[in-house]
Amino acid sequence: MSQSIGIASPFRHFDELQPWNDRQHLLECIAATIEAPDVMTFVFKSDRDGWFRYLPGQFVTLEIPVTADDPVMRTYTLSSTPSRPFSIAVTVKAQATSVGTRWMFQNLRPGMTLKAFGPLGDFSFVRYPGEKYLFVSAGSGITPMMSMTRWFSDCAPQTDIAFISCARRPDDLLFRSELETLSPGMPNLSLGFVVEGHEPRHGWHGLRGRIDAAKVALLSPDFMTRTVFCCGPEPFMRGVREMLQASGFDMARYHEESFQPAAAPNVDELAVRAGAGEVDGDQPIVAPTVTFTMAGKEAKCIPGQTVLQTARAAGVRIGAACESGLCGTCRVMKISGEVDMNHNGGILDEEVEEGYILACCSRPLTDVQIEA
């Protein structure tokens, strides 16, 4: 009978672990892989023994220590699948102007830890189920599609998916080899790749140019009957939207990953919600006072401004990334008072019941106290 001495096994049964909690745990980097020019995948585990509970297609927000005193917040979609819950991964592309992502490329290595918020987001087939799907992506917009497809491969391989991936060049087609490897085990997965251009060295014989109705119909003849998920740069998504609308597609079955700000109510609406009733144009609207208890500061909130804007004006730092009520980074505890919070899914119902708000999209209706 063999026996190991002095070596601790990292193995733990699933039921011995607790779910990762962004208020208590950090992410520890365990791998960093180059995927393509200026594209890397970073894999994380919990800094404690834990597992990750999330929906395929959701995102996390990372606090990146570009400088010790002023970290930056960046939101990244998870490319991993919750069917493999012991780690999560983000696949990120560094643009010429990137700050946080460039720092990750140059500095983030296995063993390092980062603070993170989430996972959050509604861009998932779980939120918008369909009988069959069309996934359309460009560049690194493929990440939520990979998360969903990996889940289907593990848990529902018979699912009918038409997967169209677009890129500038064949070298930029992320996860092409993996998708082609998954395909034999997913009999109803059809793959289509479109590139804008190529060089002789690529040996490319596939579709070229930009995505349009003709290419979509060629790669997915029954696209009009599918539930569509689209992700990529805004001009790309706009083109797909307009193409589908022109084709008479039922846009209730179209979903895209968007970080557009939630619409702000006007000052009159805020006054009515605060109980002021009709607003007299000659009657000034009283500016609520926001007290930041931890900083020991208070400030008047200009009508229509958010708690986050008021905090910045008062010199109080509240971390924020998307500033559209989506990422959840600016979550703070509201001790007292009333706010109008118009978010995009960046906070859970149970968190709201506990008293938390998102500072970026919460506008005071009365004097409020914030734990910040």
C-alpha positions in Angstrom: 0.0 0.0 0.0 1.6 3.3 -1.2 1.5 6.3 1.0 2.5 9.9 0.2 4.2 11.9 2.9 4.2 15.7 3.3 2.2 16.4 0.2 -1.3 18.0 0.5 -3.7 17.2 -2.2 -5.7 20.1 -3.7 -8.6 17.9 -4.4 -12.0 18.7 -2.8 -15.4 17.2 -3.3 -17.9 19.6 -4.7 -20.1 19.4 -1.6 -17.2 20.5 0.6 -16.9 23.9 -1.2 -18.9 27.1 -0.9 -19.9 29.4 -3.8 -17.6 32.2 -4.6 -18.8 35.5 -3.1 -17.5 38.9 -4.4 -17.9 40.4 -0.9 -15.6 37.9 0.7 -13.3 36.3 -1.9 -10.7 37.3 -4.4 -9.9 35.8 -7.7 -6.5 34.0 -8.0 -5.1 33.8 -11.5 -4.1 30.2 -12.3 -3.3 30.5 -16.1 -2.7 33.1 -18.8 -2.8 32.0 -22.4 -2.2 33.8 -25.7 -5.1 33.2 -28.1 -4.3 35.6 -31.0 -2.5 38.9 -31.6 -3.5 41.1 -28.6 -5.9 38.5 -27.2 -5.3 36.5 -24.0 -7.4 34.2 -21.8 -6.9 34.5 -18.0 -8.2 31.7 -15.9 -9.1 32.2 -12.2 -10.1 30.2 -9.1 -11.3 31.4 -5.8 -8.6 32.5 -3.4 -10.4 30.1 -1.0 -11.7 26.7 -1.7 -14.9 27.5 -3.7 -16.9 27.1 -6.9 -18.5 29.6 -9.2 -22.2 30.0 -9.7 -23.3 32.0 -12.8 -25.2 31.8 -16.0 -23.6 31.1 -19.4 -22.9 34.5 -21.0 -22.6 36.6 -17.8 -19.7 38.9 -17.0 -17.5 40.0 -14.1 -15.9 43.4 -13.3 -12.2 43.3 -12.3 -10.5 45.9 -10.1 -7.1 46.3 -11.9 -4.3 47.9 -9.8 -2.8 50.0 -12.6 -1.7 52.3 -9.9 -1.7 51.5 -6.1 -3.8 54.5 -5.3 -6.3 54.5 -8.2 -7.2 51.1 -9.6 -9.4 51.0 -12.7 -12.5 48.9 -13.2 -13.0 46.8 -16.3 -15.9 44.6 -17.2 -15.3 41.3 -19.1 -17.7 38.6 -20.3 -16.9 35.1 -19.0 -15.8 32.8 -21.8 -15.9 29.8 -19.4 -18.9 27.6 -18.7 -20.6 27.1 -15.3 -20.8 23.4 -16.1 -17.1 23.4 -15.1 -17.5 25.4 -11.9 -14.1 25.3 -10.2 -12.7 28.1 -12.3 -13.7 31.0 -14.5 -12.0 32.5 -17.5 -12.1 35.8 -19.3 -10.8 36.2 -22.9 -9.8 39.8 -23.5 -8.5 41.9 -26.4 -6.2 44.8 -25.7 -6.9 47.8 -27.9 -4.3 50.5 -28.7 -5.8 52.8 -26.0 -6.4 50.0 -23.4 -5.1 50.7 -19.9 -6.5 48.0 -17.7 -6.3 45.2 -20.3 -2.7 46.2 -21.2 -1.8 46.0 -17.5 -3.2 42.5 -17.4 -1.2 41.4 -20.4 2.1 42.8 -19.0 1.6 42.0 -15.3 -1.1 39.5 -14.4 0.5 36.0 -13.9 -0.5 32.8 -12.0 -0.5 33.3 -8.3 -1.6 36.9 -8.3 -5.1 37.9 -7.0 -7.6 40.5 -8.1 -10.7 41.9 -6.5 -13.8 41.2 -8.6 -17.5 42.0 -8.7 -20.3 39.8 -10.1 -21.0 37.6 -12.0 -24.0 39.6 -13.4 -25.8 40.1 -16.7 -28.9 39.0 -18.6 -27.3 38.1 -21.9 -27.9 34.4 -21.7 -30.2 31.8 -23.2 -31.3 31.1 -19.6 -33.0 34.5 -19.6 -34.2 34.2 -23.2 -34.7 30.6 -24.1 -35.5 29.5 -27.7 -36.1 26.2 -29.5 -33.1 26.9 -31.7 -30.4 29.6 -31.7 -28.4 31.8 -34.0 -25.2 33.1 -32.4 -23.6 36.0 -34.3 -20.4 37.6 -33.1 -17.4 39.6 -34.2 -13.9 39.6 -32.6 -13.8 39.2 -28.9 -17.7 39.4 -28.9 -17.5 35.7 -29.3 -16.9 35.2 -25.5 -20.5 34.9 -24.3 -21.3 32.7 -27.3 -18.4 30.4 -26.3 -19.7 30.3 -22.7 -23.1 29.3 -23.9 -21.9 26.8 -26.5 -19.5 25.1 -24.0 -22.4 24.7 -21.6 -24.6 23.2 -24.4 -21.7 20.9 -25.3 -21.5 19.6 -21.7 -25.2 19.6 -20.8 -27.4 19.6 -23.9 -25.3 18.6 -26.9 -28.4 18.0 -29.1 -29.3 21.8 -29.0 -29.7 23.3 -32.5 -27.2 26.2 -32.9 -26.1 28.1 -36.0 -22.8 29.8 -35.0 -21.5 32.6 -37.1 -18.1 34.1 -36.2 -16.8 37.2 -37.9 -13.3 38.7 -37.8 -11.0 40.9 -39.8 -8.6 38.1 -40.7 -8.4 34.4 -40.3 -5.8 34.8 -37.5 -8.4 36.8 -35.5 -11.1 34.0 -35.5 -11.0 33.1 -31.8 -11.7 29.6 -30.7 -12.1 28.3 -34.3 -10.2 25.1 -33.6 -12.2 24.4 -30.4 -15.5 25.0 -32.1 -14.5 22.6 -34.9 -13.5 20.0 -32.2 -16.9 20.4 -30.4 -18.9 20.1 -33.6 -18.7 16.2 -34.0 -20.2 15.8 -30.5 -23.0 18.4 -31.3 -24.8 17.1 -34.3 -27.0 20.2 -34.6 -24.2 22.7 -34.4 -23.4 24.4 -37.7 -20.4 26.7 -38.0 -19.9 29.7 -40.3 -16.8 31.9 -40.4 -16.6 35.2 -42.2 -13.5 37.4 -42.6 -13.1 40.8 -44.1 -9.8 40.0 -45.7 -6.9 37.6 -45.9 -3.4 37.0 -47.2 -2.1 34.1 -49.4 -0.5 32.6 -46.3 -3.9 32.0 -44.7 -5.1 29.6 -47.3 -8.6 31.0 -46.8 -11.4 29.6 -48.9 -14.3 30.7 -46.8 -16.7 33.7 -46.9 -15.2 37.1 -47.2 -16.5 40.6 -46.6 -18.9 42.0 -44.0 -21.9 40.2 -42.6 -25.1 40.8 -44.6 -28.4 39.1 -45.2 -27.1 37.0 -48.0 -24.3 35.5 -45.9 -26.6 34.9 -43.0 -29.2 33.2 -45.2 -26.4 31.0 -46.7 -25.0 30.0 -43.3 -28.4 29.7 -41.5 -31.2 29.3 -44.1 -33.8 29.2 -41.3 -32.5 32.2 -39.4 -36.0 33.8 -39.4 -37.2 31.1 -37.0 -34.3 31.2 -34.6 -33.6 33.1 -31.4 -30.7 35.4 -32.1 -27.8 36.4 -29.8 -25.4 39.0 -31.1 -22.3 40.5 -29.6 -19.5 42.6 -31.0 -18.6 46.3 -31.6 -21.6 48.6 -31.7 -21.4 49.2 -35.5 -21.4 45.5 -36.1 -24.4 44.9 -33.9 -26.2 47.8 -35.5 -25.6 46.3 -38.9 -27.0 42.9 -37.7 -30.0 44.6 -36.1 -30.8 46.6 -39.3 -30.4 43.6 -41.5 -32.8 41.5 -39.4 -35.3 44.4 -39.2 -35.2 44.8 -43.0 -35.9 41.1 -43.3 -39.0 41.3 -41.2 -37.5 39.3 -38.3 -39.4 39.3 -35.0 -37.1 41.5 -32.9 -38.5 40.2 -29.7 -36.3 37.2 -30.4 -33.2 39.3 -30.9 -30.8 39.9 -28.0 -27.5 41.7 -27.9 -24.8 42.4 -25.3 -25.1 46.1 -24.7 -23.6 48.4 -22.2 -25.8 51.4 -23.0 -26.7 53.6 -20.0 -30.2 53.3 -18.5 -32.3 56.3 -19.4 -32.3 59.0 -16.7 -35.6 60.4 -15.5 -36.0 64.2 -15.9 -36.1 66.5 -12.9 -39.9 66.8 -13.0 -40.3 63.0 -12.8 -38.0 62.9 -9.8 -40.0 65.5 -8.0 -43.2 63.6 -8.6 -41.6 60.3 -7.4 -40.4 62.2 -4.3 -44.0 63.1 -3.5 -43.9 66.7 -4.6 -46.8 66.3 -7.0 -47.2 68.9 -9.7 -44.0 71.0 -10.3 -44.5 74.7 -10.4 -42.0 76.3 -12.8 -41.6 79.2 -10.4 -41.0 77.0 -7.4 -37.3 75.9 -6.9 -36.8 72.2 -6.4 -35.0 71.4 -3.1 -31.7 69.6 -3.6 -31.4 66.5 -1.3 -28.4 66.1 0.9 -26.3 63.0 0.5 -24.2 62.0 3.6 -21.3 59.7 3.1 -20.9 58.2 6.6 -17.5 56.5 6.2 -15.9 59.6 4.5 -17.5 61.9 7.0 -18.8 64.2 4.2 -22.1 65.5 3.0 -23.1 67.3 -0.2 -26.1 68.7 -1.9 -27.2 66.6 -4.9 -28.2 68.7 -8.0 -31.6 67.5 -9.1 -31.2 64.8 -11.7 -27.7 63.8 -10.6 -26.8 60.4 -9.3 -25.3 59.4 -6.0 -22.0 58.6 -7.8 -21.9 62.1 -9.4 -22.5 63.7 -6.0 -19.8 61.5 -4.4 -17.2 62.6 -7.0 -18.2 66.3 -6.5 -17.6 65.8 -2.8 -14.3 64.0 -3.2 -15.6 60.7 -2.1 -14.3 57.7 -4.1 -16.8 55.0 -5.1 -15.5 52.5 -7.6 -17.4 52.3 -10.9 -16.8 50.7 -14.3 -19.8 50.7 -16.7 -21.7 53.6 -15.1 -24.8 52.2 -16.7 -26.3 50.1 -13.9 -25.0 46.9 -15.4 -21.7 45.8 -13.8 -22.6 46.2 -10.1 -19.2 47.7 -9.3 -20.6 50.8 -7.6 -22.9 48.9 -5.2 -23.1 50.7 -1.8 -25.3 50.3 1.3 -28.0 52.9 1.6 -28.5 53.5 5.4 -31.5 55.8 5.1 -33.6 57.8 2.6 -35.2 57.1 -0.7 -33.6 57.0 -4.2 -34.9 56.4 -7.7 -32.7 53.5 -9.1 -33.0 52.8 -12.8 -30.5 50.0 -13.4 -29.8 47.5 -16.1 -29.6 44.3 -14.0 -26.4 45.0 -12.1 -27.9 44.3 -8.7 -29.8 41.3 -7.3 -33.3 41.6 -5.8 -32.0 40.2 -2.5 -29.3 42.9 -2.4 -31.9 45.6 -2.9 -33.9 44.1 0.0 -30.8 44.3 2.2 -30.5 48.0 1.4 -27.9 48.1 -1.4 -28.1 50.5 -4.3 -26.0 51.1 -7.4 -24.6 54.6 -7.0 -24.2 55.2 -10.8 -28.0 55.0 -11.5 -29.6 56.0 -8.2 -30.9 59.5 -7.9 -31.9 60.8 -4.4 -35.5 61.6 -3.9 -34.9 62.6 -0.2 -31.9 63.2 2.0 -30.0 59.9 2.0 -27.1 58.4 4.0 -24.7 56.2 2.1 -22.1 53.9 3.6 -19.1 55.2 1.6 
